[in-house]
Amino acid sequence: MSATTPRPGRLVRSPVVLRDGQWWLVSRAGSILATDPAFTSMLDGFAEAMAAADQAVTDLRVRQSAPPPSGAGGQR
């Protein structure tokens, strides 16, 4: 399976946004660029895991909606 790439945008249920390859902390008061390498590395890992999970769910839904292979018959 190929490595997934984080998509630009907000991480689900978080005040963090990926824009142009940079992580930003966002609130109503404004935005701050995240520059700590350890923190941004963790964000990268989390975003990659989320993208992989999204892809796995998409793949599962596609497989579930596909017709059964011929000869499956369903009999035991």
C-alpha positions in Angstrom: 0.0 0.0 0.0 1.4 3.4 -0.9 2.0 6.1 1.7 -0.8 8.6 2.1 -0.2 12.3 1.9 -1.9 14.8 4.2 -4.4 16.9 2.4 -4.4 20.7 2.9 -7.1 21.8 5.3 -8.2 21.6 8.9 -7.6 18.4 10.9 -10.9 17.0 12.1 -11.9 18.4 15.5 -8.8 20.5 15.9 -7.7 24.1 15.6 -4.9 23.1 13.2 -4.8 23.8 9.5 -2.3 22.7 6.8 -1.7 25.5 4.3 1.0 25.4 1.6 2.8 22.7 3.5 2.9 24.6 6.7 0.9 24.0 9.9 -1.1 26.8 11.4 -2.9 27.0 14.8 -6.1 28.9 14.1 -8.6 30.6 16.5 -11.1 33.4 16.3 -8.4 35.7 17.5 -6.1 34.8 14.6 -3.5 32.3 13.3 0.0 31.4 14.4 2.5 29.4 12.3 3.6 26.2 14.0 7.4 26.1 13.8 8.4 23.5 16.4 9.8 20.5 14.4 8.7 18.0 17.0 5.2 19.4 17.0 4.9 19.7 13.3 6.3 16.1 12.8 3.5 14.8 15.1 0.9 16.7 13.1 2.3 15.2 9.9 2.0 11.7 11.4 -1.5 12.3 12.6 -2.6 13.8 9.3 -1.1 10.9 7.4 -2.9 8.4 9.7 -6.2 10.2 9.2 -5.7 10.2 5.4 -4.9 6.5 5.5 -8.0 5.8 7.6 -10.2 7.8 5.2 -8.7 5.9 2.2 -9.3 2.6 4.0 -13.0 3.5 4.6 -13.4 4.6 1.0 -11.9 1.3 -0.3 -14.1 -0.7 2.0 -17.3 1.1 0.8 -16.3 0.5 -2.8 -15.7 -3.2 -2.1 -19.1 -3.5 -0.3 -21.0 -1.8 -3.2 -19.3 -4.0 -5.9 -21.3 -7.0 -7.2 -20.1 -10.3 -5.8 -17.6 -12.2 -8.0 -19.1 -14.7 -10.5 -19.2 -18.2 -9.1 -19.5 -17.0 -5.5 -23.0 -18.5 -5.3 -23.3 -18.0 -1.6 -24.0 -21.7 -0.9 -22.1 -23.9 1.5 
